Amino acid sequence: MRTETYTASRLTRGNRLFPTRIVIGPDSVARRKRSWFTLQEEQIHIRNVGNVNVTTGVLWSTIRIESSGGSDPIESTGHWKGQARRIQRAIAERQRAAD
């Protein structure tokens, strides 16, 4: 499977200059957030993903990816509704492929 990258909308708070990216690889899910001089990355192995919650608003959604291993969840705001659903499906597909 190929790596997919989903970028939050620049129209949302916290994403104007450096939008958050969710990167779904064949064996992991990562949240990447750049700033002027740094890159913050949080990563969960696909087998350790316990739950993917999508909270939708009028236009944008918040995605919360929880780990079954006890680490902090990955949370990203400002994704379009359809994009959030694609992220949820992509993670589920990779979990099925990993089993």
Secondary structure, 3 states (H helix, E strand, C coil): CCCEEEECCCCCCCCCCCCCEEEECCCEEEEEEECCCCEEEEEEEHHHEEEEEEEECCCEEEEEEEECCCCCCEEEEEEEHHHHHHHHHHHHHHHHHHC
